[in-house]
Amino acid sequence: MSTIKIAIPTDEPDGMNGKRSGHFGHCKEFTLVDIENGAVTNLVRLDNIPHPAGGCMAPVQLLKDNQVDSIVVGGIGANPFKRFEEVGIKVIFADLGQCPDVQSAVDGFLSGKLQEMQLQQSCKGSGTCH
């Protein structure tokens, strides 16, 4: 059996209908989705860790501690992007316009329509990354 856990930054606790957050570091919570053999088997809400501006490394460790394999984001800074790579969590990009909620992000992930991000796609701090 092949089981993976993806994290989706969300702003509203509404399960698969939860609205995605525009930027991983500023989300209210993460929706953790377990996928086994191509099907969702479990859904868990995980509160984000409060952190000051530039303190996005704490949520990276939180997700690592919760055995996350991939995170689906609409935007992410270069430093946390690199940190996710260091801890072995893949960063997957999903446009918020095309995947506004958890369900559409999971569907995109399962169908293979979402691609792994590259460092050059990360935010540069100008507020124009998503």
C-alpha positions as CSV (number, residue, x, y, z in Angstrom):
1,M,0.0,0.0,0.0
2,S,1.2,3.5,-0.9
3,T,0.2,6.2,1.6
4,I,1.1,9.8,1.4
5,K,0.2,12.8,3.4
6,I,-0.3,16.2,1.8
7,A,-0.8,19.5,3.7
8,I,-3.0,22.3,2.3
9,P,-2.7,25.7,3.9
10,T,-6.3,26.8,4.6
11,D,-8.1,29.8,6.2
12,E,-11.4,28.2,7.1
13,P,-11.9,24.9,8.9
14,D,-14.4,23.3,6.5
15,G,-12.9,20.0,5.5
16,M,-12.7,19.4,1.8
17,N,-14.7,22.6,1.2
18,G,-12.1,24.7,3.2
19,K,-10.9,27.8,1.4
20,R,-7.2,27.6,0.6
21,S,-4.8,30.3,1.9
22,G,-2.9,32.4,-0.6
23,H,0.4,31.9,1.1
24,F,1.5,29.0,3.3
25,G,3.2,31.1,6.0
26,H,0.2,33.2,6.7
27,C,-2.5,30.5,6.8
28,K,-4.7,30.0,9.8
29,E,-4.3,26.2,9.7
30,F,-3.3,23.3,7.5
31,T,-5.7,20.6,6.3
32,L,-3.7,17.3,6.3
33,V,-5.0,14.8,3.8
34,D,-4.0,11.1,3.9
35,I,-4.1,9.5,0.5
36,E,-3.8,5.7,0.1
37,N,-3.8,4.1,-3.3
38,G,-5.3,7.2,-4.9
39,A,-8.1,7.7,-2.5
40,V,-8.5,10.1,0.5
41,T,-8.5,8.0,3.7
42,N,-8.3,10.7,6.4
43,L,-8.6,14.4,6.9
44,V,-7.1,16.3,9.9
45,R,-7.1,20.0,10.9
46,L,-3.8,21.3,12.2
47,D,-3.5,24.8,13.6
48,N,-0.6,26.8,12.2
49,I,2.1,28.0,14.6
50,P,1.9,31.8,15.3
51,H,5.1,33.3,14.1
52,P,6.4,36.8,13.3
53,A,7.1,38.1,9.8
54,G,10.0,36.1,8.4
55,G,9.5,33.3,10.9
56,C,8.1,30.7,8.5
57,M,10.6,28.0,9.6
58,A,8.4,26.9,12.5
59,P,5.5,25.7,10.3
60,V,8.0,23.8,8.2
61,Q,9.1,21.9,11.3
62,L,5.4,21.4,12.4
63,L,4.6,19.8,9.1
64,K,7.7,17.6,9.2
65,D,6.8,16.5,12.8
66,N,3.3,15.5,11.4
67,Q,4.9,13.3,8.7
68,V,3.8,15.4,5.7
69,D,5.2,14.3,2.3
70,S,4.0,17.2,0.2
71,I,2.5,20.7,0.6
72,V,0.2,22.3,-1.9
73,V,0.7,26.1,-2.1
74,G,-0.4,29.1,-4.0
75,G,2.7,31.0,-2.8
76,I,5.8,30.5,-0.7
77,G,9.0,32.4,0.0
78,A,12.4,31.2,-1.0
79,N,13.7,30.4,2.5
80,P,10.8,28.1,3.6
81,F,10.8,26.6,0.1
82,K,14.5,25.6,0.6
83,R,13.8,24.4,4.1
84,F,10.9,22.1,2.9
85,E,13.4,20.6,0.4
86,E,15.9,20.1,3.2
87,V,13.4,18.2,5.3
88,G,12.1,16.1,2.4
89,I,8.7,17.7,1.9
90,K,7.8,18.3,-1.8
91,V,6.4,21.8,-2.6
92,I,3.6,21.5,-5.1
93,F,2.1,24.6,-6.8
94,A,-1.7,25.0,-7.3
95,D,-3.1,28.3,-8.7
96,L,-5.7,29.7,-6.3
97,G,-8.0,30.6,-9.2
98,Q,-8.1,27.0,-10.5
99,C,-8.0,25.3,-7.1
100,P,-9.7,27.6,-4.5
101,D,-10.5,24.9,-2.0
102,V,-9.1,21.7,-0.5
103,Q,-11.2,19.5,-2.7
104,S,-10.0,21.0,-6.0
105,A,-6.4,21.0,-4.7
106,V,-6.7,17.3,-3.8
107,D,-8.4,16.5,-7.2
108,G,-5.5,18.3,-9.0
109,F,-2.9,16.4,-7.0
110,L,-4.5,13.0,-7.6
111,S,-5.0,13.7,-11.3
112,G,-1.3,14.7,-11.7
113,K,-2.3,18.2,-13.0
114,L,-0.3,19.9,-10.2
115,Q,3.5,20.3,-10.7
116,E,6.3,20.4,-8.2
117,M,7.5,24.0,-7.7
118,Q,11.0,25.2,-8.6
119,L,12.9,27.7,-6.5
120,Q,12.6,30.4,-9.2
121,Q,8.8,30.3,-8.7
122,S,9.0,31.3,-5.0
123,C,8.0,34.7,-3.7
124,K,10.7,37.4,-3.7
125,G,9.0,39.5,-0.9
126,S,7.3,42.0,-3.2
127,G,3.8,40.7,-2.6
128,T,3.4,39.7,-6.2
129,C,3.9,35.9,-6.0
130,H,0.2,34.9,-6.3
